[in-house]
Amino acid sequence: MMLLAGAGAVGTTLATFVVAAGREPLRIYARDKDRAAFAAVASLCVRHAGGELRAPRPPLADSLALDGVDYLLIAVKHPQLDALIDALPPVPRGCTLVSTLNGLSALRRLRERLPHARVVPLTVMFNAQWLAPLQTELTTRPQLIVGSDDARLRRALAAPGVTVKRAEGEAAAWGKLLINLANAICALTHASFEELLTQRDLRAIYVAILDEAVGLLRASGTAFDLPMPFPYGVYRALLAGRTQLPWHFARWRNGLHGRTYPSMVADVEHGRRTEAAELNGEIVRLAARVGAAAPRNAALIELVGALGATQPPAYWTPAALRARLGV
């Protein structure tokens, strides 16, 4: 039995995969404010470039009771994580907590506050957008990386068309974090992934942010596994050059289309708290642990926070942001 907490864009997409795979029963935790909307939906739906994936809506759970639950899929946003942990009963020995949150801070928080629980990272390698209750749209191909040797969990997520891989430890999560460092750049300039990977100023900023992060990872001996079939040096050379191959590769490998935005763009648009402190902030915290600094990632956190405080946001031009960061 699986229980899902956090039926937003990522959570709904994962729930649809589990039900469509048909290997594990699933319940969706519904808070009081969501229960009526969820109950009115007959089926889960994930739209994608090839059509849509539908699955019957699973039963709703009105509590986070974990009796008989083998996997708790945690798909809440970072600001809601502590409240979720507070609401959990004691975690049974046979229950695995599966964290889908970006970055490494959620894994640390779960392990600090629930030291006796088994926590597994699930790295979500897709971009999902919320359309309506229990309905989402995928703007990239669905790929998942399970950070353990749990074959049962991998099978439970392996719906038709979904790639599920195994990884050791947290290297995949660090690799995904490196890619997610671009979210703040896009949020500040209201740029799509296509613009990030094709516009000269945005690419230069991205290279500088990545260089800062990769340098700290290497200095600290932290393993990272970029979600691509070539090493960082090759990817960096492509980004720093004039070729359009980074965008063509992203379209081919990940199914990106021209108007795909990271979710942080929408967060800034609507004045919501972003994940910059969890993503770029992870690099700042890593720098502090090794007695170094990460000034460019730190600046992105500050600038995103200031931008989100103004409505409508006063976006930066790519050239102005590049000058501000000294790239």
Short mmCIF file of the C-alpha atoms (twelve columns), coordinates in Angstrom:
data_MODEL
# 
_entry.id   MODEL 
# 
loop_
_atom_site.group_PDB 
_atom_site.id 
_atom_site.type_symbol 
_atom_site.label_atom_id 
_atom_site.label_alt_id 
_atom_site.label_comp_id 
_atom_site.label_asym_id 
_atom_site.label_seq_id 
_atom_site.Cartn_x 
_atom_site.Cartn_y 
_atom_site.Cartn_z 
_atom_site.pdbx_PDB_model_num 
ATOM 1   C CA . MET A 1   0.000   0.000  0.000   1 
ATOM 2   C CA . MET A 2   1.185   3.502  -0.898  1 
ATOM 3   C CA . LEU A 3   -0.014  6.795  0.538   1 
ATOM 4   C CA . LEU A 4   0.602   10.073 -1.301  1 
ATOM 5   C CA . ALA A 5   0.905   13.352 0.586   1 
ATOM 6   C CA . GLY A 6   0.889   16.404 -1.653  1 
ATOM 7   C CA . ALA A 7   -1.333  16.000 -4.697  1 
ATOM 8   C CA . GLY A 8   -0.049  19.028 -6.583  1 
ATOM 9   C CA . ALA A 9   1.596   18.905 -10.000 1 
ATOM 10  C CA . VAL A 10  4.307   16.378 -9.129  1 
ATOM 11  C CA . GLY A 11  2.185   14.385 -6.682  1 
ATOM 12  C CA . THR A 12  -0.767  14.032 -9.038  1 
ATOM 13  C CA . THR A 13  1.545   12.948 -11.846 1 
ATOM 14  C CA . LEU A 14  3.165   10.301 -9.642  1 
ATOM 15  C CA . ALA A 15  -0.216  9.090  -8.402  1 
ATOM 16  C CA . THR A 16  -1.343  8.656  -11.997 1 
ATOM 17  C CA . PHE A 17  1.764   6.622  -12.764 1 
ATOM 18  C CA . VAL A 18  1.214   4.338  -9.760  1 
ATOM 19  C CA . VAL A 19  -2.451  3.696  -10.529 1 
ATOM 20  C CA . ALA A 20  -1.741  3.199  -14.234 1 
ATOM 21  C CA . ALA A 21  1.071   0.748  -13.424 1 
ATOM 22  C CA . GLY A 22  -1.411  -1.237 -11.328 1 
ATOM 23  C CA . ARG A 23  1.146   -2.932 -9.074  1 
ATOM 24  C CA . GLU A 24  0.458   -1.215 -5.748  1 
ATOM 25  C CA . PRO A 25  -2.778  0.089  -4.203  1 
ATOM 26  C CA . LEU A 26  -2.658  3.819  -3.540  1 
ATOM 27  C CA . ARG A 27  -4.500  6.324  -1.403  1 
ATOM 28  C CA . ILE A 28  -4.275  10.101 -1.706  1 
ATOM 29  C CA . TYR A 29  -4.187  12.152 1.477   1 
ATOM 30  C CA . ALA A 30  -6.751  14.942 1.132   1 
ATOM 31  C CA . ARG A 31  -6.724  17.890 3.481   1 
ATOM 32  C CA . ASP A 32  -10.087 19.347 4.509   1 
ATOM 33  C CA . LYS A 33  -9.773  22.203 2.019   1 
ATOM 34  C CA . ASP A 34  -9.088  19.818 -0.884  1 
ATOM 35  C CA . ARG A 35  -11.408 16.897 -0.111  1 
ATOM 36  C CA . ALA A 36  -14.507 18.093 -1.949  1 
ATOM 37  C CA . ALA A 37  -12.558 19.036 -5.078  1 
ATOM 38  C CA . PHE A 38  -10.704 15.712 -5.117  1 
ATOM 39  C CA . ALA A 39  -13.871 13.709 -4.472  1 
ATOM 40  C CA . ALA A 40  -15.590 15.367 -7.446  1 
ATOM 41  C CA . VAL A 41  -12.913 14.047 -9.841  1 
ATOM 42  C CA . ALA A 42  -13.590 10.614 -11.337 1 
ATOM 43  C CA . SER A 43  -10.139 10.019 -12.810 1 
ATOM 44  C CA . LEU A 44  -6.575  11.226 -12.602 1 
ATOM 45  C CA . CYS A 45  -5.266  12.758 -15.809 1 
ATOM 46  C CA . VAL A 46  -1.788  13.603 -17.062 1 
ATOM 47  C CA . ARG A 47  -1.663  15.310 -20.443 1 
ATOM 48  C CA . HIS A 48  1.470   14.997 -22.538 1 
ATOM 49  C CA . ALA A 49  2.680   15.528 -26.083 1 
ATOM 50  C CA . GLY A 50  1.368   12.148 -27.219 1 
ATOM 51  C CA . GLY A 51  -2.098  12.500 -25.698 1 
ATOM 52  C CA . GLU A 52  -3.025  11.817 -22.103 1 
ATOM 53  C CA . LEU A 53  -2.727  9.174  -19.415 1 
ATOM 54  C CA . ARG A 54  -5.862  8.558  -17.379 1 
ATOM 55  C CA . ALA A 55  -6.388  6.353  -14.351 1 
ATOM 56  C CA . PRO A 56  -9.299  5.913  -11.927 1 
ATOM 57  C CA . ARG A 57  -9.069  8.211  -8.925  1 
ATOM 58  C CA . PRO A 58  -7.874  6.123  -5.983  1 
ATOM 59  C CA . PRO A 59  -9.513  6.283  -2.542  1 
ATOM 60  C CA . LEU A 60  -8.949  9.412  -0.486  1 
ATOM 61  C CA . ALA A 61  -7.476  9.308  3.011   1 
ATOM 62  C CA . ASP A 62  -8.543  11.882 5.577   1 
ATOM 63  C CA . SER A 63  -5.554  11.224 7.850   1 
ATOM 64  C CA . LEU A 64  -1.880  10.387 7.629   1 
ATOM 65  C CA . ALA A 65  -2.272  7.106  9.515   1 
ATOM 66  C CA . LEU A 66  0.480   4.763  8.375   1 
ATOM 67  C CA . ASP A 67  -0.945  1.413  9.461   1 
ATOM 68  C CA . GLY A 68  -0.495  -0.924 6.510   1 
ATOM 69  C CA . VAL A 69  1.365   1.734  4.478   1 
ATOM 70  C CA . ASP A 70  4.567   0.440  2.885   1 
ATOM 71  C CA . TYR A 71  5.501   3.686  1.104   1 
ATOM 72  C CA . LEU A 72  4.654   7.278  1.971   1 
ATOM 73  C CA . LEU A 73  5.236   9.384  -1.155  1 
ATOM 74  C CA . ILE A 74  6.067   12.914 0.009   1 
ATOM 75  C CA . ALA A 75  5.325   15.459 -2.710  1 
ATOM 76  C CA . VAL A 76  4.567   18.576 -0.679  1 
ATOM 77  C CA . LYS A 77  6.431   21.838 -1.266  1 
ATOM 78  C CA . HIS A 78  9.429   22.691 0.906   1 
ATOM 79  C CA . PRO A 79  7.514   25.212 3.077   1 
ATOM 80  C CA . GLN A 80  4.976   22.504 4.007   1 
ATOM 81  C CA . LEU A 81  7.479   19.782 4.898   1 
ATOM 82  C CA . ASP A 82  7.808   20.526 8.606   1 
ATOM 83  C CA . ALA A 83  4.032   20.701 9.024   1 
ATOM 84  C CA . LEU A 84  3.717   17.316 7.342   1 
ATOM 85  C CA . ILE A 85  6.360   15.801 9.625   1 
ATOM 86  C CA . ASP A 86  4.552   17.263 12.645  1 
ATOM 87  C CA . ALA A 87  1.312   15.614 11.511  1 
ATOM 88  C CA . LEU A 88  2.816   12.166 11.012  1 
ATOM 89  C CA . PRO A 89  2.269   9.406  13.565  1 
ATOM 90  C CA . PRO A 90  5.259   7.255  14.550  1 
ATOM 91  C CA . VAL A 91  6.613   5.738  11.344  1 
ATOM 92  C CA . PRO A 92  6.283   1.943  11.384  1 
ATOM 93  C CA . ARG A 93  9.414   -0.093 10.768  1 
ATOM 94  C CA . GLY A 94  8.113   -1.407 7.441   1 
ATOM 95  C CA . CYS A 95  7.179   2.022  6.014   1 
ATOM 96  C CA . THR A 96  9.582   3.784  3.630   1 
ATOM 97  C CA . LEU A 97  9.431   7.569  3.263   1 
ATOM 98  C CA . VAL A 98  9.960   8.524  -0.377  1 
ATOM 99  C CA . SER A 99  10.982  12.165 -0.819  1 
ATOM 100 C CA . THR A 100 10.289  13.749 -4.223  1 
ATOM 101 C CA . LEU A 101 11.342  17.273 -3.222  1 
ATOM 102 C CA . ASN A 102 14.069  19.014 -5.204  1 
ATOM 103 C CA . GLY A 103 17.452  19.457 -3.624  1 
ATOM 104 C CA . LEU A 104 19.036  17.750 -0.619  1 
ATOM 105 C CA . SER A 105 17.620  19.775 2.266   1 
ATOM 106 C CA . ALA A 106 14.367  17.791 2.441   1 
ATOM 107 C CA . LEU A 107 16.278  14.529 2.776   1 
ATOM 108 C CA . ARG A 108 18.360  16.006 5.596   1 
ATOM 109 C CA . ARG A 109 15.272  17.362 7.337   1 
ATOM 110 C CA . LEU A 110 13.439  14.048 7.178   1 
ATOM 111 C CA . ARG A 111 16.452  12.145 8.479   1 
ATOM 112 C CA . GLU A 112 17.089  14.650 11.267  1 
ATOM 113 C CA . ARG A 113 13.511  14.694 12.509  1 
ATOM 114 C CA . LEU A 114 12.687  11.031 11.844  1 
ATOM 115 C CA . PRO A 115 16.033  9.339  12.534  1 
ATOM 116 C CA . HIS A 116 14.596  5.813  12.764  1 
ATOM 117 C CA . ALA A 117 12.675  5.962  9.470   1 
ATOM 118 C CA . ARG A 118 13.966  4.701  6.144   1 
ATOM 119 C CA . VAL A 119 14.155  7.650  3.733   1 
ATOM 120 C CA . VAL A 120 14.669  7.165  -0.003  1 
ATOM 121 C CA . PRO A 121 15.191  9.960  -2.552  1 
ATOM 122 C CA . LEU A 122 13.064  9.891  -5.689  1 
ATOM 123 C CA . THR A 123 14.590  12.283 -8.213  1 
ATOM 124 C CA . VAL A 124 11.861  13.621 -10.494 1 
ATOM 125 C CA . MET A 125 13.255  14.240 -13.956 1 
ATOM 126 C CA . PHE A 126 10.192  15.824 -15.523 1 
ATOM 127 C CA . ASN A 127 8.440   19.161 -15.626 1 
ATOM 128 C CA . ALA A 128 4.772   18.991 -14.612 1 
ATOM 129 C CA . GLN A 129 2.264   21.825 -14.542 1 
ATOM 130 C CA . TRP A 130 -0.923  21.839 -12.468 1 
ATOM 131 C CA . LEU A 131 -4.088  22.300 -14.549 1 
ATOM 132 C CA . ALA A 132 -6.927  21.510 -12.119 1 
ATOM 133 C CA . PRO A 133 -7.468  19.235 -9.114  1 
ATOM 134 C CA . LEU A 134 -5.813  15.870 -9.908  1 
ATOM 135 C CA . GLN A 135 -5.042  16.968 -13.481 1 
ATOM 136 C CA . THR A 136 -1.579  17.915 -14.760 1 
ATOM 137 C CA . GLU A 137 0.360   18.449 -17.954 1 
ATOM 138 C CA . LEU A 138 3.828   17.097 -18.663 1 
ATOM 139 C CA . THR A 139 6.074   19.366 -20.706 1 
ATOM 140 C CA . THR A 140 8.997   16.911 -20.697 1 
ATOM 141 C CA . ARG A 141 9.365   13.154 -20.964 1 
ATOM 142 C CA . PRO A 142 8.748   11.405 -17.626 1 
ATOM 143 C CA . GLN A 143 11.875  9.988  -16.014 1 
ATOM 144 C CA . LEU A 144 12.344  8.941  -12.395 1 
ATOM 145 C CA . ILE A 145 15.482  7.952  -10.500 1 
ATOM 146 C CA . VAL A 146 15.076  5.919  -7.298  1 
ATOM 147 C CA . GLY A 147 18.000  6.361  -4.938  1 
ATOM 148 C CA . SER A 148 17.959  2.798  -3.595  1 
ATOM 149 C CA . ASP A 149 17.899  -0.828 -4.726  1 
ATOM 150 C CA . ASP A 150 14.169  -1.142 -3.944  1 
ATOM 151 C CA . ALA A 151 12.898  -3.012 -7.011  1 
ATOM 152 C CA . ARG A 152 9.332   -3.036 -5.692  1 
ATOM 153 C CA . LEU A 153 9.260   0.752  -5.565  1 
ATOM 154 C CA . ARG A 154 10.651  1.025  -9.073  1 
ATOM 155 C CA . ARG A 155 8.026   -1.386 -10.430 1 
ATOM 156 C CA . ALA A 156 5.243   0.525  -8.671  1 
ATOM 157 C CA . LEU A 157 6.160   3.699  -10.582 1 
ATOM 158 C CA . ALA A 158 6.779   2.077  -13.973 1 
ATOM 159 C CA . ALA A 159 3.659   3.118  -15.855 1 
ATOM 160 C CA . PRO A 160 3.632   2.858  -19.657 1 
ATOM 161 C CA . GLY A 161 5.985   5.439  -21.156 1 
ATOM 162 C CA . VAL A 162 7.710   6.220  -17.837 1 
ATOM 163 C CA . THR A 163 11.440  5.554  -17.481 1 
ATOM 164 C CA . VAL A 164 12.432  4.467  -13.962 1 
ATOM 165 C CA . LYS A 165 16.104  4.035  -13.084 1 
ATOM 166 C CA . ARG A 166 18.099  3.100  -10.026 1 
ATOM 167 C CA . ALA A 167 20.891  5.207  -8.549  1 
ATOM 168 C CA . GLU A 168 23.212  4.757  -5.618  1 
ATOM 169 C CA . GLY A 169 23.124  7.305  -2.836  1 
ATOM 170 C CA . GLU A 170 22.544  10.999 -3.535  1 
ATOM 171 C CA . ALA A 171 24.648  11.524 -6.675  1 
ATOM 172 C CA . ALA A 172 21.538  11.742 -8.874  1 
ATOM 173 C CA . ALA A 173 19.916  14.234 -6.497  1 
ATOM 174 C CA . TRP A 174 23.010  16.438 -6.673  1 
ATOM 175 C CA . GLY A 175 23.015  16.167 -10.468 1 
ATOM 176 C CA . LYS A 176 19.374  17.234 -10.633 1 
ATOM 177 C CA . LEU A 177 20.145  20.085 -8.234  1 
ATOM 178 C CA . LEU A 178 22.786  21.413 -10.625 1 
ATOM 179 C CA . ILE A 179 20.217  21.566 -13.422 1 
ATOM 180 C CA . ASN A 180 17.690  23.182 -11.053 1 
ATOM 181 C CA . LEU A 181 20.118  26.038 -10.300 1 
ATOM 182 C CA . ALA A 182 18.897  27.499 -13.590 1 
ATOM 183 C CA . ASN A 183 15.376  27.930 -12.201 1 
ATOM 184 C CA . ALA A 184 16.326  31.127 -10.403 1 
ATOM 185 C CA . ILE A 185 17.861  32.548 -13.580 1 
ATOM 186 C CA . CYS A 186 14.633  31.847 -15.476 1 
ATOM 187 C CA . ALA A 187 12.505  33.259 -12.658 1 
ATOM 188 C CA . LEU A 188 14.453  36.528 -12.561 1 
ATOM 189 C CA . THR A 189 14.294  37.064 -16.329 1 
ATOM 190 C CA . HIS A 190 10.959  35.328 -17.020 1 
ATOM 191 C CA . ALA A 191 12.797  33.012 -19.417 1 
ATOM 192 C CA . SER A 192 11.783  29.613 -20.751 1 
ATOM 193 C CA . PHE A 193 14.170  26.674 -20.916 1 
ATOM 194 C CA . GLU A 194 14.582  27.359 -24.631 1 
ATOM 195 C CA . GLU A 195 15.626  30.957 -23.942 1 
ATOM 196 C CA . LEU A 196 17.986  29.804 -21.188 1 
ATOM 197 C CA . LEU A 197 19.743  27.403 -23.559 1 
ATOM 198 C CA . THR A 198 19.836  29.624 -26.649 1 
ATOM 199 C CA . GLN A 199 20.353  33.234 -25.500 1 
ATOM 200 C CA . ARG A 200 23.994  34.232 -25.070 1 
ATOM 201 C CA . ASP A 201 23.684  36.218 -21.828 1 
ATOM 202 C CA . LEU A 202 21.521  33.595 -20.126 1 
ATOM 203 C CA . ARG A 203 23.896  30.810 -21.118 1 
ATOM 204 C CA . ALA A 204 26.867  32.770 -19.783 1 
ATOM 205 C CA . ILE A 205 25.082  33.250 -16.443 1 
ATOM 206 C CA . TYR A 206 24.176  29.567 -16.292 1 
ATOM 207 C CA . VAL A 207 27.784  28.512 -16.944 1 
ATOM 208 C CA . ALA A 208 29.038  30.806 -14.170 1 
ATOM 209 C CA . ILE A 209 26.468  29.480 -11.694 1 
ATOM 210 C CA . LEU A 210 27.312  25.883 -12.604 1 
ATOM 211 C CA . ASP A 211 31.055  26.497 -12.396 1 
ATOM 212 C CA . GLU A 212 30.673  27.881 -8.894  1 
ATOM 213 C CA . ALA A 213 28.596  24.880 -7.803  1 
ATOM 214 C CA . VAL A 214 30.677  22.178 -9.501  1 
ATOM 215 C CA . GLY A 215 33.876  23.654 -8.095  1 
ATOM 216 C CA . LEU A 216 32.463  23.380 -4.573  1 
ATOM 217 C CA . LEU A 217 31.187  19.851 -5.118  1 
ATOM 218 C CA . ARG A 218 34.615  18.755 -6.299  1 
ATOM 219 C CA . ALA A 219 36.376  20.599 -3.473  1 
ATOM 220 C CA . SER A 220 34.178  18.839 -0.920  1 
ATOM 221 C CA . GLY A 221 34.477  15.412 -2.560  1 
ATOM 222 C CA . THR A 222 30.722  15.261 -3.171  1 
ATOM 223 C CA . ALA A 223 29.712  12.908 -5.977  1 
ATOM 224 C CA . PHE A 224 27.231  14.176 -8.564  1 
ATOM 225 C CA . ASP A 225 25.710  12.499 -11.583 1 
ATOM 226 C CA . LEU A 226 24.415  14.880 -14.235 1 
ATOM 227 C CA . PRO A 227 21.278  13.579 -15.991 1 
ATOM 228 C CA . MET A 228 23.024  13.384 -19.362 1 
ATOM 229 C CA . PRO A 229 25.309  10.888 -21.125 1 
ATOM 230 C CA . PHE A 230 28.464  13.015 -21.048 1 
ATOM 231 C CA . PRO A 231 30.589  14.671 -18.351 1 
ATOM 232 C CA . TYR A 232 30.251  18.193 -17.070 1 
ATOM 233 C CA . GLY A 233 33.250  19.435 -19.041 1 
ATOM 234 C CA . VAL A 234 31.576  18.564 -22.333 1 
ATOM 235 C CA . TYR A 235 28.247  20.096 -21.288 1 
ATOM 236 C CA . ARG A 236 30.011  23.251 -20.117 1 
ATOM 237 C CA . ALA A 237 31.905  23.585 -23.400 1 
ATOM 238 C CA . LEU A 238 28.639  23.326 -25.341 1 
ATOM 239 C CA . LEU A 239 26.944  25.926 -23.154 1 
ATOM 240 C CA . ALA A 240 29.910  28.301 -23.361 1 
ATOM 241 C CA . GLY A 241 30.116  28.036 -27.150 1 
ATOM 242 C CA . ARG A 242 27.858  29.333 -29.882 1 
ATOM 243 C CA . THR A 243 26.224  26.060 -30.890 1 
ATOM 244 C CA . GLN A 244 22.513  25.459 -30.383 1 
ATOM 245 C CA . LEU A 245 23.211  21.833 -29.438 1 
ATOM 246 C CA . PRO A 246 22.293  22.264 -25.722 1 
ATOM 247 C CA . TRP A 247 18.727  23.200 -26.692 1 
ATOM 248 C CA . HIS A 248 18.454  20.543 -29.407 1 
ATOM 249 C CA . PHE A 249 19.775  17.939 -26.980 1 
ATOM 250 C CA . ALA A 250 17.272  18.996 -24.289 1 
ATOM 251 C CA . ARG A 251 14.414  18.728 -26.782 1 
ATOM 252 C CA . TRP A 252 15.542  15.314 -27.975 1 
ATOM 253 C CA . ARG A 253 16.403  13.764 -24.627 1 
ATOM 254 C CA . ASN A 254 13.834  15.378 -22.331 1 
ATOM 255 C CA . GLY A 255 11.014  16.234 -24.718 1 
ATOM 256 C CA . LEU A 256 11.136  19.944 -23.877 1 
ATOM 257 C CA . HIS A 257 9.106   22.278 -26.037 1 
ATOM 258 C CA . GLY A 258 9.610   25.949 -26.682 1 
ATOM 259 C CA . ARG A 259 7.404   27.434 -23.978 1 
ATOM 260 C CA . THR A 260 8.376   25.199 -21.065 1 
ATOM 261 C CA . TYR A 261 9.140   27.142 -17.891 1 
ATOM 262 C CA . PRO A 262 10.424  25.965 -14.515 1 
ATOM 263 C CA . SER A 263 7.807   26.164 -11.769 1 
ATOM 264 C CA . MET A 264 9.767   28.948 -10.060 1 
ATOM 265 C CA . VAL A 265 8.686   31.300 -12.848 1 
ATOM 266 C CA . ALA A 266 5.046   30.767 -11.875 1 
ATOM 267 C CA . ASP A 267 5.917   31.112 -8.171  1 
ATOM 268 C CA . VAL A 268 7.392   34.550 -8.782  1 
ATOM 269 C CA . GLU A 269 4.481   35.562 -11.014 1 
ATOM 270 C CA . HIS A 270 1.988   34.747 -8.250  1 
ATOM 271 C CA . GLY A 271 4.018   36.053 -5.326  1 
ATOM 272 C CA . ARG A 272 4.567   32.592 -3.816  1 
ATOM 273 C CA . ARG A 273 7.592   31.494 -1.850  1 
ATOM 274 C CA . THR A 274 10.155  29.931 -4.179  1 
ATOM 275 C CA . GLU A 275 12.621  27.067 -3.715  1 
ATOM 276 C CA . ALA A 276 15.683  29.240 -4.359  1 
ATOM 277 C CA . ALA A 277 16.767  28.908 -0.725  1 
ATOM 278 C CA . GLU A 278 16.605  25.121 -1.015  1 
ATOM 279 C CA . LEU A 279 18.240  24.875 -4.448  1 
ATOM 280 C CA . ASN A 280 20.827  27.650 -4.837  1 
ATOM 281 C CA . GLY A 281 20.957  27.779 -1.043  1 
ATOM 282 C CA . GLU A 282 22.301  24.229 -0.989  1 
ATOM 283 C CA . ILE A 283 25.385  25.465 -2.829  1 
ATOM 284 C CA . VAL A 284 25.771  28.379 -0.403  1 
ATOM 285 C CA . ARG A 285 25.585  25.981 2.552   1 
ATOM 286 C CA . LEU A 286 28.084  23.627 0.916   1 
ATOM 287 C CA . ALA A 287 30.470  26.557 0.470   1 
ATOM 288 C CA . ALA A 288 30.179  27.421 4.162   1 
ATOM 289 C CA . ARG A 289 30.992  23.823 5.133   1 
ATOM 290 C CA . VAL A 290 34.268  23.910 3.196   1 
ATOM 291 C CA . GLY A 291 35.219  27.434 4.268   1 
ATOM 292 C CA . ALA A 292 34.532  29.010 0.884   1 
ATOM 293 C CA . ALA A 293 31.876  31.248 -0.659  1 
ATOM 294 C CA . ALA A 294 29.270  31.005 -3.405  1 
ATOM 295 C CA . PRO A 295 28.577  34.687 -4.126  1 
ATOM 296 C CA . ARG A 296 26.674  34.207 -7.381  1 
ATOM 297 C CA . ASN A 297 24.293  31.584 -6.048  1 
ATOM 298 C CA . ALA A 298 23.846  33.706 -2.908  1 
ATOM 299 C CA . ALA A 299 23.008  36.717 -5.084  1 
ATOM 300 C CA . LEU A 300 20.377  34.736 -6.997  1 
ATOM 301 C CA . ILE A 301 18.615  33.869 -3.730  1 
ATOM 302 C CA . GLU A 302 18.588  37.537 -2.678  1 
ATOM 303 C CA . LEU A 303 17.375  38.763 -6.070  1 
ATOM 304 C CA . VAL A 304 14.597  36.159 -6.350  1 
ATOM 305 C CA . GLY A 305 13.374  37.067 -2.878  1 
ATOM 306 C CA . ALA A 306 13.289  40.756 -3.737  1 
ATOM 307 C CA . LEU A 307 11.567  40.126 -7.068  1 
ATOM 308 C CA . GLY A 308 8.855   37.977 -5.531  1 
ATOM 309 C CA . ALA A 309 8.051   40.730 -3.039  1 
ATOM 310 C CA . THR A 310 6.931   43.083 -5.824  1 
ATOM 311 C CA . GLN A 311 3.742   42.624 -7.820  1 
ATOM 312 C CA . PRO A 312 3.814   42.651 -10.721 1 
ATOM 313 C CA . PRO A 313 7.462   41.537 -10.733 1 
ATOM 314 C CA . ALA A 314 10.010  43.891 -12.273 1 
ATOM 315 C CA . TYR A 315 11.970  41.297 -14.235 1 
ATOM 316 C CA . TRP A 316 15.652  41.646 -15.027 1 
ATOM 317 C CA . THR A 317 16.907  41.698 -18.579 1 
ATOM 318 C CA . PRO A 318 19.498  38.979 -19.257 1 
ATOM 319 C CA . ALA A 319 22.182  41.624 -19.880 1 
ATOM 320 C CA . ALA A 320 21.396  43.454 -16.627 1 
ATOM 321 C CA . LEU A 321 21.423  40.243 -14.612 1 
ATOM 322 C CA . ARG A 322 24.725  39.235 -16.187 1 
ATOM 323 C CA . ALA A 323 26.242  42.583 -15.199 1 
ATOM 324 C CA . ARG A 324 24.812  42.349 -11.664 1 
ATOM 325 C CA . LEU A 325 26.422  38.937 -11.171 1 
ATOM 326 C CA . GLY A 326 29.728  40.040 -12.673 1 
ATOM 327 C CA . VAL A 327 29.728  37.369 -15.364 1 
# 
